[in-house]
Amino acid sequence: MDVRVGLQLYSVRRALAGDPWGTLTQLAEAGFTRLEAANHRAREDPGVGFGVRAPELRHQLDQLGLSIVGCHLNPLHLDILPRALDYQAELGNTQVGCDIEFYPYGDRDFVLRRCEVFNQVGALARERGMRFYYHNHFQEFQRCGDDYVYDLILQHTDPALVFLELDTYWMYRGGQNPVDWMRRFPERVILLHQKDFPEHSPQPLDLFDGVVSRTEDIDMGVFDERKDTRCFTEIGTGMLPIQDIVDAAAALPHLDYLFLEQDHSTLPELESIRRSHDAFSASFTGIVWPRAGRA
C-alpha cells in the first residue's frame, strides 16, 4: 500500500499568520492537498489558529481542493475541548491530537494523571465520531523507573481511545528507532510526522548524547534552549533513513497519512516546503500525493 503524504501546517506558521488565504493557495499550487493544522491558541480560538469561523474556512479549503485531516490542540485542557471538537467536526476533520507534553523527571504519578486526561479526551472525541492521537517529542524517552515515559503512556491509555502519531525525527532525537515502535504497536499508529536531519549538524542525532541529561526536568524552556534550529533540513535532503520509515509505514494496518513537517529552515517557509515536496517525491518510493478534493 502506498503511503499518503500531506503537510503539517506548523511548517508555514509565519506565512499563515501574515496571509492565511494566500498561503493556502500556494500550498495547493505546490501539490499539498491534505493538511494537519496546529492550533497553539486553542483557549482563545476553537479552530485551527486562523481566527475564522468553521464554515468560512471549510468554504475556502473546498475552493482550493484542500482538506484538514488532523489538528493539534494546545493547551490540551478538558474545559476547552467541547467547542474545539465541535469546530473540527463542522470543518469535516475527524482527528485531533496533542501538541507537546512535558513530564517532571521520574514523576510516575504525574504521567498517570496525564494518561487519564488523554483517555478522557479520547472519549470526548469518540462521542463525536472522531479519533484522538498522541504526538511525541524526545522527552518521552526519559526513563521513569524501569520504563520510558512513552511506555507508561501506551500501557495506561486505552487503545480504543488514544491512537499514535509518531514523530520519527523526535524519536531519533530521543535515541529511538521509530521503525521498532511501528512494529511494536502497529494497530495504534494512524499518523506519522517526517522531518529530516542534516548530514553536517552542530549536535548529535541523539539529544541524550551530551545535550540533554537523562535525569533532568525537561520543560518548554529546556526544550527551546537545547534544540538547535540548525538541526533541521528539507525532507529528503538529510541523513535519516526515510525509505525504511516509508516501507515500515506501508505495512501499518490503520495508517492514514504521513505529514511532512519543517520546524525550522534557513529558507523562506514556502520555498522550504516546496523543496521538501520535490525532494521527497524524487527520493522515495511507495508514496502518493492525494488528489485535490475532500478526503
C-alpha positions as CSV (number, residue, x, y, z in Angstrom):
1,M,0.0,0.0,0.0
2,D,1.4,3.4,-0.9
3,V,1.7,5.9,2.0
4,R,-0.4,9.0,1.5
5,V,1.6,12.2,2.2
6,G,0.4,15.6,3.4
7,L,1.8,18.6,5.2
8,Q,1.8,19.8,8.9
9,L,0.9,23.5,8.7
10,Y,3.4,24.3,11.5
11,S,5.8,24.3,8.6
12,V,4.4,27.5,7.3
13,R,3.2,29.1,10.5
14,R,4.6,32.6,9.9
15,A,3.3,32.7,6.3
16,L,-0.2,31.7,7.6
17,A,-0.1,34.4,10.3
18,G,0.6,37.0,7.6
19,D,-1.7,35.8,4.8
20,P,-3.7,32.6,5.5
21,W,-5.7,32.5,2.3
22,G,-2.7,33.4,0.1
23,T,-0.6,30.8,1.9
24,L,-3.2,28.1,1.4
25,T,-3.4,28.9,-2.2
26,Q,0.3,28.5,-2.6
27,L,0.2,25.1,-0.8
28,A,-2.4,23.9,-3.2
29,E,-0.3,25.1,-6.1
30,A,2.7,23.2,-4.6
31,G,0.8,19.9,-4.6
32,F,-0.2,19.7,-0.9
33,T,-3.9,18.7,-0.6
34,R,-4.1,17.0,2.9
35,L,-3.2,19.2,5.8
36,E,-2.7,18.9,9.5
37,A,-3.3,22.1,11.5
38,A,-1.5,23.1,14.7
39,N,-3.6,25.4,16.9
40,H,-1.5,26.8,19.7
41,R,-4.2,29.2,20.7
42,A,-6.9,26.7,21.5
43,R,-8.2,28.5,24.6
44,E,-8.9,31.7,22.6
45,D,-9.6,30.2,19.2
46,P,-11.5,26.9,19.0
47,G,-10.4,26.3,15.4
48,V,-7.1,25.9,13.7
49,G,-5.5,29.2,14.8
50,F,-6.6,31.3,11.9
51,G,-9.3,33.1,13.9
52,V,-12.0,32.3,11.4
53,R,-15.3,30.5,11.6
54,A,-15.5,26.9,10.5
55,P,-18.0,27.5,7.6
56,E,-15.7,30.2,6.1
57,L,-12.6,28.0,6.4
58,R,-14.3,25.0,5.0
59,H,-15.5,27.0,2.0
60,Q,-12.0,28.3,1.3
61,L,-10.5,24.9,1.6
62,D,-13.1,23.4,-0.7
63,Q,-12.4,26.1,-3.3
64,L,-8.7,25.1,-3.3
65,G,-9.3,21.4,-3.2
66,L,-7.7,21.1,0.3
67,S,-8.7,19.2,3.4
68,I,-7.8,19.4,7.1
69,V,-7.4,15.8,8.1
70,G,-5.9,16.3,11.6
71,C,-5.3,19.1,14.1
72,H,-3.1,19.6,17.2
73,L,-4.8,21.4,20.1
74,N,-2.8,23.3,22.6
75,P,-3.4,23.6,25.5
76,L,-5.0,20.2,25.8
77,H,-7.4,21.1,28.6
78,L,-10.7,19.3,29.1
79,D,-12.7,22.5,29.6
80,I,-12.0,23.9,26.1
81,L,-12.4,20.6,24.2
82,P,-16.2,20.5,23.5
83,R,-16.2,23.7,21.4
84,A,-12.8,22.8,19.8
85,L,-14.1,19.3,18.8
86,D,-17.4,20.8,17.5
87,Y,-15.3,23.2,15.3
88,Q,-13.3,20.3,13.9
89,A,-16.5,18.3,13.2
90,E,-18.0,21.2,11.4
91,L,-14.8,21.5,9.4
92,G,-15.1,17.9,8.4
93,N,-11.9,16.8,10.3
94,T,-12.2,13.6,12.3
95,Q,-8.9,13.5,14.0
96,V,-7.3,15.7,16.8
97,G,-4.1,15.3,18.7
98,C,-1.9,16.7,21.4
99,D,0.8,19.2,20.6
100,I,3.6,18.8,23.1
101,E,3.7,17.4,26.6
102,F,6.2,17.6,29.4
103,Y,6.7,15.3,32.4
104,P,8.7,16.1,35.6
105,Y,11.6,13.7,35.7
106,G,10.7,10.4,37.5
107,D,7.2,11.5,38.5
108,R,5.2,8.4,37.6
109,D,2.0,9.8,39.3
110,F,2.1,12.8,37.0
111,V,2.4,10.7,33.9
112,L,-0.5,8.5,35.0
113,R,-2.7,11.6,35.7
114,R,-2.0,12.8,32.2
115,C,-2.8,9.4,30.8
116,E,-6.2,9.7,32.4
117,V,-6.7,13.0,30.7
118,F,-5.7,11.5,27.4
119,N,-8.3,8.8,27.9
120,Q,-11.0,11.4,28.7
121,V,-10.0,13.4,25.6
122,G,-10.3,10.2,23.5
123,A,-13.7,9.5,24.9
124,L,-14.9,13.1,24.1
125,A,-13.5,12.7,20.6
126,R,-15.2,9.3,20.1
127,E,-18.6,10.7,21.1
128,R,-18.3,12.9,18.0
129,G,-17.1,10.2,15.7
130,M,-13.5,11.4,16.0
131,R,-10.1,10.0,17.0
132,F,-7.6,11.4,19.4
133,Y,-3.9,10.8,18.8
134,Y,-0.8,11.3,20.9
135,H,2.2,13.1,19.3
136,N,5.6,12.5,20.8
137,H,8.8,14.6,21.0
138,F,12.1,13.3,22.5
139,Q,11.3,13.9,26.2
140,E,9.0,10.8,26.3
141,F,12.1,8.7,26.1
142,Q,13.4,9.6,29.5
143,R,13.2,6.7,32.0
144,C,10.5,6.7,34.7
145,G,11.7,3.8,36.9
146,D,12.2,0.8,34.5
147,D,10.0,2.3,31.8
148,Y,10.2,5.0,29.3
149,V,7.6,7.7,29.8
150,Y,6.3,6.6,26.4
151,D,5.9,3.0,27.6
152,L,3.8,4.2,30.5
153,I,1.6,6.3,28.2
154,L,1.0,3.2,26.0
155,Q,0.4,1.0,29.0
156,H,-2.1,3.3,30.7
157,T,-4.1,4.7,27.8
158,D,-7.0,2.8,26.2
159,P,-6.0,1.7,22.7
160,A,-9.6,2.3,21.6
161,L,-9.4,5.9,22.7
162,V,-5.8,7.0,22.3
163,F,-4.0,6.5,19.0
164,L,-0.5,7.4,18.0
165,E,1.1,9.9,15.7
166,L,4.8,9.0,15.7
167,D,7.1,11.9,15.1
168,T,10.0,9.9,13.6
169,Y,12.5,12.8,13.9
170,W,11.9,13.3,17.6
171,M,12.1,9.6,18.2
172,Y,15.6,9.6,16.7
173,R,16.5,12.6,18.8
174,G,15.4,10.6,21.8
175,G,17.7,7.7,20.9
176,Q,14.9,5.6,19.4
177,N,14.3,3.8,16.1
178,P,10.7,4.7,15.0
179,V,10.5,1.6,12.9
180,D,10.8,-0.5,16.0
181,W,7.9,1.3,17.6
182,M,5.8,0.9,14.5
183,R,6.4,-2.8,14.6
184,R,5.6,-3.0,18.3
185,F,2.3,-1.1,18.1
186,P,1.1,-1.4,14.5
187,E,-2.6,-1.2,15.5
188,R,-2.3,2.1,17.2
189,V,-0.3,4.1,14.7
190,I,-2.5,6.2,12.5
191,L,-0.3,9.2,11.6
192,L,3.4,10.0,11.1
193,H,5.4,13.1,11.1
194,Q,8.5,13.2,8.9
195,K,11.3,15.7,9.2
196,D,15.0,15.3,8.3
197,F,18.4,15.8,10.0
198,P,21.3,17.4,8.2
199,E,24.4,15.4,7.5
200,H,26.6,18.0,9.0
201,S,24.9,19.1,12.2
202,P,26.1,21.0,15.3
203,Q,24.5,18.4,17.6
204,P,24.5,14.6,17.8
205,L,21.3,13.0,16.5
206,D,20.5,11.7,20.0
207,L,19.9,14.7,22.3
208,F,20.6,12.5,25.3
209,D,24.2,12.1,24.0
210,G,25.5,15.1,25.9
211,V,23.0,17.8,25.0
212,V,20.2,17.0,27.5
213,S,20.6,15.0,30.7
214,R,18.6,11.8,31.0
215,T,17.7,12.8,34.6
216,E,16.8,16.5,34.3
217,D,13.4,18.1,34.2
218,I,12.6,18.9,30.6
219,D,10.2,21.8,30.2
220,M,9.5,24.2,27.4
221,G,12.4,26.4,28.4
222,V,14.9,23.5,28.3
223,F,13.3,22.2,25.0
224,D,13.7,25.5,23.3
225,E,17.2,26.2,24.7
226,R,18.7,22.8,23.7
227,K,17.0,22.5,20.3
228,D,19.4,23.9,17.8
229,T,17.5,25.2,14.8
230,R,20.4,24.2,12.5
231,C,19.5,20.5,13.2
232,F,16.7,20.6,10.6
233,T,16.9,20.3,6.8
234,E,14.5,19.9,4.0
235,I,12.9,16.5,4.0
236,G,14.7,14.2,1.6
237,T,18.0,16.1,1.7
238,G,19.3,14.9,5.0
239,M,20.6,11.6,6.6
240,L,17.6,10.0,8.2
241,P,16.7,6.5,6.7
242,I,13.4,7.8,5.4
243,Q,12.8,5.0,2.9
244,D,13.0,2.5,5.8
245,I,10.3,4.5,7.5
246,V,8.1,4.7,4.5
247,D,8.5,0.9,3.9
248,A,7.5,0.2,7.6
249,A,4.7,2.6,7.4
250,A,3.2,0.9,4.3
251,A,2.7,-2.2,6.5
252,L,0.7,-0.4,9.2
253,P,-2.9,-1.5,9.0
254,H,-4.5,1.8,10.1
255,L,-2.1,4.4,8.8
256,D,-3.9,7.4,7.5
257,Y,-1.2,9.9,6.5
258,L,2.5,10.7,6.7
259,F,2.8,14.5,7.2
260,L,6.0,16.4,6.2
261,E,7.0,18.9,8.8
262,Q,9.7,21.6,8.7
263,D,10.2,23.0,12.1
264,H,13.0,25.4,11.1
265,S,14.8,26.3,7.9
266,T,17.2,28.9,6.5
267,L,14.9,29.2,3.5
268,P,11.6,31.1,3.4
269,E,8.9,28.8,4.6
270,L,7.1,28.3,1.3
271,E,10.3,27.7,-0.6
272,S,11.3,25.2,2.1
273,I,8.2,23.1,1.8
274,R,8.3,23.2,-2.0
275,R,11.9,21.9,-1.8
276,S,10.8,19.2,0.6
277,H,7.9,18.2,-1.7
278,D,10.2,17.9,-4.7
279,A,13.0,16.1,-2.8
280,F,10.5,13.7,-1.1
281,S,8.9,12.9,-4.4
282,A,12.2,12.3,-6.2
283,S,13.9,10.3,-3.4
284,F,11.4,7.8,-2.1
285,T,9.1,5.1,-3.5
286,G,5.9,3.8,-2.1
287,I,4.3,7.3,-1.6
288,V,1.4,9.0,-3.1
289,W,0.1,12.6,-3.0
290,P,-3.7,12.6,-2.8
291,R,-5.6,14.4,-5.5
292,A,-7.3,17.7,-4.8
293,G,-10.7,17.4,-3.2
294,R,-12.2,16.5,0.1
295,A,-10.7,13.5,1.9
